[in-house]
Amino acid sequence: MITETEKQKLEAIYQNLLHDERILKMKEIPMHNGSNCYLHTFKVVKGCFKRAIKKKDIDYETLLYACVFHDYYLYDWRKHREFRKGHGKNHPQISINNAKKDFQISDAAAEIISSHMWPINFKNFPHSKEAKILCDVDTMVATGEFLTSKKHKAKKEAKYLEEISHLFD
């Protein structure tokens, strides 16, 4: 279980990342059906933590970094021909490279990121509890985004921003 001290530490890390100018650039990257990479990412973080705090033996800090950087690829694959083919398979490694360059993430976080697109990346099965949580929640959030209209997302953007404003409610 997570302690109050851990929650405070994680919330501080979360707030720093949520407002980091490099992370804020993710708002410019379109995602699923009118969402953007920033909102998608932090909805995934929140969803992962809702699941993780119910489990034992979770490395919360590593999970946090893996969640924040799982889609830190920093390009619009729809506009760049060289990224169109294989984006689903290739973006985890691109995200890892960018995160290691900009934030020096751990190898454990990188391992979690590398498997978040399973089964599209069939050879890269999520082995840890943290990786399985990220894989499942990312799929769930992406599916919800695909099924929600652009108009509905635009109306709800302020609500989504409020929901992600803190890691712990």
C-alpha positions, 0 to 999 in steps of 0.5 A, a space after each residue: 500500500 502507498 504511504 502518505 509520504 510516498 503520495 506527497 513525493 509522487 504528487 510533487 514529481 507529477 506536478 513538476 512533469 505536468 507543468 514542464 515546458 517540454 511536456 506541455 509541447 505534447 498538447 500540440 500533438 494530435 492523438 485519437 479522434 481529436 484528443 491530444 498527447 498531453 491529455 491522453 498521457 495524463 488520463 493514462 497516468 491517473 488510470 494507472 494509479 487508480 489501479 496500482 494503489 490497490 495492488 501490492 509491491 508496485 514501484 510507484 515512482 517508476 510507474 509514474 515515469 513510465 506512464 508520463 513518457 509512454 507516448 513521448 515521441 514528440 511528432 505527429 505521425 500523420 504529417 510525417 511520411 517517415 513515421 506513418 509506417 510502423 508508428 505503433 511498433 516504433 514509437 515506444 523506442 522513440 519515446 524512450 530515447 526522447 525521455 532518456 535524453 530530456 529527463 534521464 529516465 531509469 532503465 526500469 521505466 524504459 522497459 515498461 514503456 517498451 512493452 506498452 503497445 503489446 500485442 502490436 509489439 508482439 515480441 515485447 510482452 509486458 512482464 512486470 505488474 507496472 507494465 501490465 497496468 500501463 498496457 491495459 490502461 493505455 488501451 482502455 483510454 485510447 479505446 475511449 478516445 476513439 469512441 468519443 466524438 471530437 465535438 464531445 472532447 472539445 466540450 469536455 476539455 476543461 473537465 479533463 484538465 481539472 481531472 488530471 490537475 492532481 495525481 491523487 484526488 
